[in-house]
Amino acid sequence: MASTINASTSAGLVSTADTSGVLQLQTAGTTAVTVDASQNVGIGTASPVNKLVVSNAGAAGFEVNPSDASGVALASYNRSGAAYANSIYYASNQIFCTGGTTESMRLTSTGLGIGTSSPSVRLMVEGAANSAALTLLRLNNSGTTGGGPGIASRISFTAGATALGYIQGSNYASSAAGLQFSGDGTNAQATLDSSGNLGIGTTSPATKLALVVSGSGTAFDGFQAGNGSVSFRLGLTGASYSYAGVGANETWLYTAGAGVITIGPDGAGTIKFVNNNSERMRLDSSGNLVVGNTSASNVGATGGFTSVPNSGASYNLIGHTSGTASGSVYEYFYYNSNNIGSIAQSGTTGVLYNTTSDQRLKENIVDAPEFGSVIDSLQVRSFDWKSDGNHQRAGFVAQELVSVAPEAVHQPADPDEMMAVDYSKLVPMLVKEIQSLRIRIAQLEVK
């Protein structure tokens, strides 16, 4: 039983008393509030189990328990199911629980922890151990403008009232949803779109990596070509660009149009070319091109080739190592895959200048005619060179020689180029004439 105070609709305020120590407030004979002997207050329930219990006909309700083990507790429950629904505990920490007493979130003096009871920063979110593809944080803005796509969800960074930057996810005013990054809090300076394209200085990257300099166009453009090769493009948009590529067992550099590719250190340095893990060629800091060696000064002794751009006296140097057999070639000359000449080693002190003369390359072989009339027609001249004034005591003039021995004269297709004479072509004629003279002299001696 209980002592009651009843607001009767017929008799007004009616009270009854007993010795149970329980007080009930009633309206029209129905108990609305119960205060039990432990001073627990129940609203909507006649059997409160905590200091304040608010119940919906003994079912879903709300409780206040100042003596919970974790401190003052505010709890929602389903008393008819004998189960807590969601509860909040207040102590030195604020603990938020779901499914009864299972902790989901805690607010401490350090920060807010979700999935952890000991946050070490202002906001700390932890997922279950070994949980694959677990979304820990989702930002969503479902708003639209003019029927367009979703407006950005943004995380902003500030220092006081100064905007430092932001990260936002958006497909607003663009067909490619993605992430945008700002370093000034105002402008999107980098964009990662839904295709995985990253743009710096552009909000619409068309390749996997695009770097655009304001006012200059695209400065870097990384892409994958249709043949599976991976390339990157350097330079400006339009026709003026260069790109490098890495394909199946190949690497290349390319520049569009009549562009220039520059490779090398800005200061004194060496450019090396390596193949099969060994150096094959280098361009040293003096501009010497060295092939098959590592130093231009070593080529003469240890072999290799070097091109030396000496000031006023450039030269090429080809070296044979000590012990190389006589006849070993320094340089070959080819036409249409056929060898037509060479420069070869002669012993250890000279070289041979070879012109192809193999019998297997010739046909219609007969004795040469007499060249007396040809030799009589040769005009041997003395002259001075215009370029330096040097005097030559004996020589030929190409324009005079071409009508007598055209095989000894080089006539360029361009008439403005200088004609030249190959003196060696006259040697067989001279030999033939000497042979003829010897025969005639021998005949005279017999007489």
C-alpha positions as CSV (number, residue, x, y, z in Angstrom):
1,M,0.0,0.0,0.0
2,A,0.9,3.6,-0.1
3,S,-0.1,7.0,1.2
4,T,-1.8,8.8,-1.6
5,I,-2.9,12.3,-2.7
6,N,-5.5,12.0,-5.4
7,A,-7.0,14.8,-7.5
8,S,-10.5,13.4,-7.8
9,T,-12.8,14.7,-10.6
10,S,-15.8,14.4,-8.2
11,A,-14.5,15.0,-4.7
12,G,-11.5,17.2,-5.3
13,L,-8.3,16.6,-3.5
14,V,-8.5,13.3,-1.5
15,S,-5.6,11.9,0.6
16,T,-5.1,8.5,2.3
17,A,-2.4,7.4,4.6
18,D,-0.7,4.2,5.8
19,T,2.7,3.2,7.3
20,S,4.4,1.8,4.1
21,G,6.6,4.8,3.7
22,V,5.5,5.1,0.0
23,L,3.9,8.3,-1.3
24,Q,1.9,8.4,-4.5
25,L,0.5,11.4,-6.4
26,Q,-2.6,10.4,-8.4
27,T,-5.0,12.1,-10.9
28,A,-8.5,10.7,-11.2
29,G,-7.4,7.6,-9.2
30,T,-4.4,6.8,-11.5
31,T,-0.9,7.0,-10.0
32,A,1.3,9.5,-11.8
33,V,4.2,9.9,-9.4
34,T,5.6,7.5,-6.8
35,V,8.2,8.2,-4.1
36,D,9.3,5.0,-2.4
37,A,10.8,4.5,1.0
38,S,14.3,4.9,-0.5
39,Q,13.3,8.3,-1.9
40,N,13.4,6.9,-5.5
41,V,11.0,8.9,-7.6
42,G,9.0,7.1,-10.4
43,I,7.0,8.9,-13.0
44,G,4.8,6.5,-14.9
45,T,6.0,3.6,-12.7
46,A,5.1,2.5,-9.2
47,S,8.4,0.7,-8.6
48,P,11.3,3.1,-9.4
49,V,14.7,1.3,-9.1
50,N,16.9,4.5,-9.3
51,K,16.6,8.0,-7.9
52,L,14.6,9.2,-10.9
53,V,12.7,6.9,-13.3
54,V,10.5,8.1,-16.1
55,S,8.6,5.3,-17.7
56,N,6.0,4.7,-20.4
57,A,3.6,2.4,-18.7
58,G,6.5,0.4,-17.2
59,A,8.1,-0.2,-20.6
60,A,10.5,2.3,-22.4
61,G,11.9,4.9,-20.1
62,F,14.7,7.0,-18.7
63,E,16.6,6.7,-15.4
64,V,19.0,8.8,-13.3
65,N,21.4,6.9,-11.0
66,P,23.8,9.0,-9.0
67,S,25.5,6.0,-7.5
68,D,26.5,4.0,-10.6
69,A,29.9,2.5,-10.5
70,S,31.1,4.9,-13.2
71,G,29.5,7.9,-11.6
72,V,26.2,9.7,-12.2
73,A,24.4,7.7,-14.9
74,L,21.7,8.8,-17.3
75,A,20.2,5.7,-18.9
76,S,17.4,4.9,-21.4
77,Y,16.0,1.4,-21.1
78,N,13.2,-1.0,-22.0
79,R,12.1,-2.2,-18.6
80,S,9.5,-4.7,-20.0
81,G,12.4,-6.3,-21.9
82,A,14.7,-6.0,-18.9
83,A,17.3,-4.4,-21.2
84,Y,19.1,-1.1,-21.4
85,A,18.8,0.6,-24.8
86,N,21.2,3.5,-25.0
87,S,22.9,5.1,-21.9
88,I,25.1,7.9,-21.0
89,Y,27.4,7.9,-18.0
90,Y,28.7,11.1,-16.4
91,A,31.8,10.9,-14.2
92,S,35.1,12.7,-14.6
93,N,34.7,11.5,-18.2
94,Q,31.5,11.5,-20.2
95,I,30.9,8.0,-21.5
96,F,28.3,7.2,-24.2
97,C,27.1,3.7,-24.5
98,T,25.0,1.8,-27.0
99,G,23.2,-1.6,-26.6
100,G,23.1,-1.2,-22.8
101,T,26.5,-0.7,-21.2
102,T,28.8,-1.2,-24.2
103,E,30.9,1.9,-24.4
104,S,31.0,3.6,-27.9
105,M,32.4,7.1,-27.2
106,R,34.1,8.9,-24.4
107,L,34.8,12.6,-23.9
108,T,37.8,13.3,-21.6
109,S,39.7,16.4,-20.8
110,T,42.1,15.4,-23.6
111,G,39.6,14.9,-26.3
112,L,36.8,12.8,-27.8
113,G,37.5,9.1,-28.4
114,I,35.3,7.0,-30.6
115,G,36.0,3.3,-30.4
116,T,38.7,4.1,-27.7
117,S,38.4,4.9,-24.0
118,S,41.7,6.8,-23.9
119,P,41.9,9.5,-26.6
120,S,45.3,11.1,-26.9
121,V,44.3,14.0,-29.3
122,R,41.2,16.2,-29.6
123,L,39.4,13.7,-31.9
124,M,40.5,10.0,-32.0
125,V,38.6,7.4,-34.0
126,E,39.5,3.7,-33.8
127,G,38.0,0.7,-35.6
128,A,37.9,-2.9,-34.7
129,A,41.2,-4.8,-34.9
130,N,41.8,-6.4,-38.3
131,S,38.6,-4.9,-39.7
132,A,38.9,-4.7,-43.5
133,A,37.6,-1.6,-45.4
134,L,36.1,0.0,-42.3
135,T,34.8,3.5,-42.8
136,L,35.7,5.4,-39.6
137,L,34.6,8.9,-40.7
138,R,32.1,10.0,-43.4
139,L,31.2,13.5,-44.3
140,N,28.1,14.1,-46.4
141,N,26.4,17.2,-47.8
142,S,23.3,16.2,-49.6
143,G,22.4,19.7,-50.7
144,T,22.1,20.7,-54.3
145,T,22.1,24.0,-56.2
146,G,19.8,24.4,-59.2
147,G,19.3,20.6,-59.5
148,G,23.1,20.1,-59.8
149,P,25.2,17.5,-58.2
150,G,26.1,17.4,-54.4
151,I,27.8,20.4,-52.9
152,A,31.2,19.9,-51.2
153,S,31.7,18.4,-47.8
154,R,34.7,20.2,-46.3
155,I,37.2,20.0,-43.5
156,S,38.8,23.4,-42.9
157,F,42.0,24.3,-41.1
158,T,42.3,27.7,-39.4
159,A,44.6,29.6,-37.0
160,G,42.3,31.9,-35.1
161,A,40.4,33.8,-37.8
162,T,43.0,33.0,-40.5
163,A,42.1,30.3,-43.0
164,L,45.0,28.0,-43.6
165,G,43.5,25.4,-46.0
166,Y,40.9,22.8,-46.5
167,I,40.2,19.3,-47.8
168,Q,36.8,18.9,-49.5
169,G,35.0,16.2,-51.4
170,S,32.9,17.4,-54.3
171,N,31.5,16.9,-57.7
172,Y,29.7,20.2,-57.7
173,A,29.9,21.9,-61.1
174,S,31.9,19.0,-62.4
175,S,31.2,15.6,-63.8
176,A,34.1,14.0,-62.0
177,A,33.6,13.6,-58.2
178,G,36.7,13.5,-56.1
179,L,38.8,15.3,-53.5
180,Q,40.2,18.9,-53.6
181,F,43.0,20.3,-51.4
182,S,43.7,23.9,-50.6
183,G,46.8,25.5,-49.0
184,D,45.4,29.0,-48.7
185,G,41.8,28.2,-47.5
186,T,40.3,29.8,-50.6
187,N,41.4,28.1,-53.8
188,A,41.5,24.4,-54.7
189,Q,45.1,23.9,-55.6
190,A,45.2,20.1,-56.0
191,T,42.4,17.8,-57.2
192,L,42.2,14.0,-57.0
193,D,39.2,13.0,-59.2
194,S,37.1,9.8,-59.3
195,S,39.3,8.4,-62.1
196,G,42.4,8.5,-59.9
197,N,43.8,11.5,-61.8
198,L,45.8,14.0,-59.7
199,G,46.0,17.6,-60.8
200,I,48.2,20.3,-59.2
201,G,47.2,23.8,-60.3
202,T,44.2,22.4,-62.2
203,T,40.7,21.1,-61.1
204,S,40.3,18.9,-64.2
205,P,43.3,16.7,-64.6
206,A,43.0,14.6,-67.8
207,T,46.0,12.2,-66.9
208,K,47.2,10.4,-63.9
209,L,49.4,13.3,-62.8
210,A,49.1,16.8,-64.2
211,L,51.1,19.9,-63.0
212,V,49.9,23.2,-64.4
213,V,51.7,26.5,-63.8
214,S,49.4,29.5,-63.9
215,G,49.8,31.5,-67.1
216,S,52.1,28.8,-68.6
217,G,49.9,25.8,-69.3
218,T,50.7,22.2,-68.5
219,A,54.2,21.8,-67.1
220,F,54.1,18.1,-66.2
221,D,51.6,15.6,-67.5
222,G,51.8,11.9,-66.6
223,F,49.8,9.4,-68.6
224,Q,49.6,5.8,-69.8
225,A,49.7,5.3,-73.6
226,G,47.5,2.9,-75.4
227,N,50.3,0.4,-76.0
228,G,50.7,0.0,-72.2
229,S,53.8,2.2,-71.9
230,V,53.9,4.7,-69.1
231,S,54.9,8.2,-70.1
232,F,55.2,11.7,-68.7
233,R,55.0,14.9,-70.7
234,L,57.0,18.1,-69.9
235,G,56.4,21.5,-71.2
236,L,53.4,23.6,-72.2
237,T,50.1,22.5,-73.6
238,G,49.6,22.6,-77.4
239,A,52.4,21.8,-79.8
240,S,55.3,22.9,-77.6
241,Y,55.9,20.0,-75.3
242,S,58.4,17.2,-74.6
243,Y,57.9,13.9,-73.0
244,A,59.8,10.9,-71.6
245,G,58.4,7.4,-71.6
246,V,59.1,4.0,-70.1
247,G,57.7,1.1,-72.1
248,A,58.4,-2.6,-72.4
249,N,62.3,-2.7,-72.1
250,E,62.7,0.8,-73.4
251,T,63.0,4.4,-72.3
252,W,62.8,7.4,-74.5
253,L,62.9,11.2,-74.6
254,Y,60.9,13.2,-77.2
255,T,60.2,16.8,-78.0
256,A,57.6,18.0,-80.4
257,G,58.3,20.0,-83.5
258,A,61.8,21.5,-83.8
259,G,62.4,21.5,-80.1
260,V,65.6,21.0,-78.2
261,I,66.3,18.3,-75.5
262,T,69.0,19.4,-73.0
263,I,70.6,16.8,-70.8
264,G,73.4,17.4,-68.3
265,P,74.5,19.0,-65.1
266,D,74.4,22.8,-64.7
267,G,78.0,22.9,-63.5
268,A,81.1,20.9,-64.2
269,G,80.0,17.3,-64.3
270,T,80.0,14.2,-66.3
271,I,77.2,12.4,-68.2
272,K,77.5,8.7,-68.2
273,F,75.9,6.1,-70.5
274,V,75.6,2.6,-69.0
275,N,74.6,-0.7,-70.5
276,N,74.6,-4.1,-68.9
277,N,75.7,-2.5,-65.6
278,S,79.0,-1.2,-67.3
279,E,79.8,2.3,-68.4
280,R,80.0,2.4,-72.3
281,M,80.3,6.1,-73.0
282,R,80.6,9.4,-71.2
283,L,80.6,13.1,-72.0
284,D,83.1,14.6,-69.5
285,S,83.2,18.1,-68.0
286,S,85.5,19.3,-70.8
287,G,83.0,18.3,-73.5
288,N,85.1,15.3,-74.5
289,L,83.0,12.4,-75.9
290,V,84.7,9.2,-74.6
291,V,83.5,5.7,-75.9
292,G,84.9,2.5,-74.4
293,N,86.9,4.2,-71.8
294,T,86.4,6.5,-68.7
295,S,89.0,9.1,-69.5
296,A,89.9,10.9,-72.7
297,S,93.6,10.8,-71.7
298,N,93.6,7.0,-71.4
299,V,92.2,6.2,-74.9
300,G,95.6,6.3,-76.6
301,A,97.0,3.7,-74.2
302,T,94.1,1.5,-73.2
303,G,91.8,1.7,-76.3
304,G,88.5,3.3,-77.1
305,F,87.4,6.4,-79.0
306,T,87.3,10.0,-78.0
307,S,86.2,13.2,-79.7
308,V,88.0,16.2,-78.3
309,P,86.6,19.7,-79.0
310,N,90.0,21.5,-78.4
311,S,89.8,25.3,-78.7
312,G,90.8,25.9,-82.4
313,A,92.1,22.4,-82.9
314,S,89.5,19.7,-82.4
315,Y,90.3,16.1,-83.1
316,N,89.2,12.5,-82.9
317,L,91.4,9.9,-81.2
318,I,91.1,6.2,-81.7
319,G,93.4,4.0,-79.6
320,H,94.7,0.4,-79.9
321,T,96.1,-1.2,-76.8
322,S,99.7,-2.4,-76.8
323,G,100.1,-5.8,-78.6
324,T,97.3,-5.2,-81.1
325,A,98.1,-7.0,-84.4
326,S,99.2,-5.0,-87.4
327,G,96.3,-4.6,-89.9
328,S,93.7,-4.1,-87.1
329,V,91.2,-1.5,-88.4
330,Y,90.8,1.9,-86.8
331,E,87.9,3.0,-88.9
332,Y,85.6,1.3,-91.6
333,F,83.7,3.0,-94.4
334,Y,80.5,1.4,-95.8
335,Y,78.1,2.0,-98.6
336,N,74.8,0.0,-98.9
337,S,76.2,-2.6,-96.3
338,N,79.4,-3.0,-98.3
339,N,82.8,-2.1,-97.1
340,I,84.4,0.5,-99.4
341,G,87.5,1.5,-97.4
342,S,89.2,1.6,-94.1
343,I,92.0,3.1,-92.0
344,A,94.1,0.3,-90.4
345,Q,97.1,-0.1,-88.2
346,S,100.5,-0.7,-90.0
347,G,102.9,-2.2,-87.5
348,T,103.4,0.0,-84.5
349,T,104.4,3.2,-86.3
350,G,102.0,3.9,-89.1
351,V,98.5,3.6,-90.6
352,L,97.2,2.3,-94.0
353,Y,94.5,4.2,-95.9
354,N,92.7,1.4,-97.7
355,T,90.4,1.7,-100.7
356,T,88.5,-1.5,-101.7
357,S,90.3,-3.3,-104.6
358,D,89.4,-6.9,-104.2
359,Q,89.4,-8.9,-107.5
360,R,86.1,-10.5,-106.4
361,L,84.5,-7.1,-106.8
362,K,85.7,-6.6,-110.3
363,E,85.0,-7.8,-113.9
364,N,86.2,-7.0,-117.4
365,I,89.8,-6.9,-116.1
366,V,92.3,-5.9,-118.9
367,D,95.5,-3.9,-119.2
368,A,95.1,-0.2,-118.9
369,P,95.7,2.0,-121.9
370,E,98.6,4.4,-122.2
371,F,98.2,7.6,-120.3
372,G,100.9,9.7,-122.0
373,S,98.5,12.1,-123.5
374,V,96.6,12.4,-120.2
375,I,99.8,13.2,-118.4
376,D,100.9,15.6,-121.1
377,S,97.5,17.4,-120.6
378,L,97.9,17.8,-116.8
379,Q,98.5,21.4,-115.8
380,V,100.8,21.4,-112.8
381,R,100.5,24.8,-111.1
382,S,102.1,26.9,-108.4
383,F,99.7,29.1,-106.4
384,D,98.9,30.9,-103.1
385,W,96.0,30.0,-100.9
386,K,93.6,32.9,-100.3
387,S,92.7,31.9,-96.7
388,D,96.2,32.1,-95.2
389,G,98.5,33.2,-98.1
390,N,100.5,30.0,-98.0
391,H,102.4,29.2,-101.2
392,Q,102.1,25.8,-102.8
393,R,104.9,25.0,-105.3
394,A,103.1,22.2,-107.2
395,G,99.4,21.2,-107.4
396,F,96.3,21.1,-109.5
397,V,93.3,23.3,-110.0
398,A,90.1,21.2,-109.9
399,Q,88.4,23.1,-112.7
400,E,91.4,22.4,-115.0
401,L,91.9,18.8,-114.0
402,V,88.2,17.7,-114.3
403,S,88.3,17.7,-118.1
404,V,91.5,15.6,-118.2
405,A,91.0,13.2,-115.2
406,P,87.4,13.5,-113.9
407,E,87.9,10.5,-111.7
408,A,90.3,12.5,-109.6
409,V,87.9,15.4,-109.0
410,H,85.1,15.7,-106.6
411,Q,82.2,17.7,-108.1
412,P,79.5,18.6,-105.5
413,A,75.9,18.7,-106.6
414,D,75.7,22.2,-105.2
415,P,77.8,24.5,-107.5
416,D,78.3,26.9,-104.6
417,E,80.3,24.2,-102.8
418,M,84.1,23.9,-103.3
419,M,85.4,21.3,-105.7
420,A,88.2,19.0,-104.5
421,V,91.0,16.8,-105.9
422,D,92.0,13.2,-104.9
423,Y,95.6,13.0,-105.8
424,S,95.7,9.3,-105.2
425,K,93.6,8.7,-108.3
426,L,96.4,9.9,-110.5
427,V,98.9,7.3,-109.1
428,P,97.9,4.4,-111.3
429,M,98.2,6.6,-114.4
430,L,101.7,7.7,-113.4
431,V,102.7,4.1,-112.7
432,K,101.4,3.0,-116.1
433,E,103.3,5.8,-117.8
434,I,106.5,5.0,-115.9
435,Q,106.1,1.3,-117.1
436,S,105.7,2.5,-120.7
437,L,108.8,4.8,-120.4
438,R,110.9,1.9,-119.0
439,I,109.9,-0.3,-121.9
440,R,110.9,2.4,-124.4
441,I,114.1,3.2,-122.6
442,A,115.0,-0.5,-122.6
443,Q,114.3,-0.7,-126.3
444,L,116.6,2.3,-126.9
445,E,119.4,0.8,-124.8
446,V,119.3,-2.4,-126.9
447,K,119.8,-0.4,-130.1
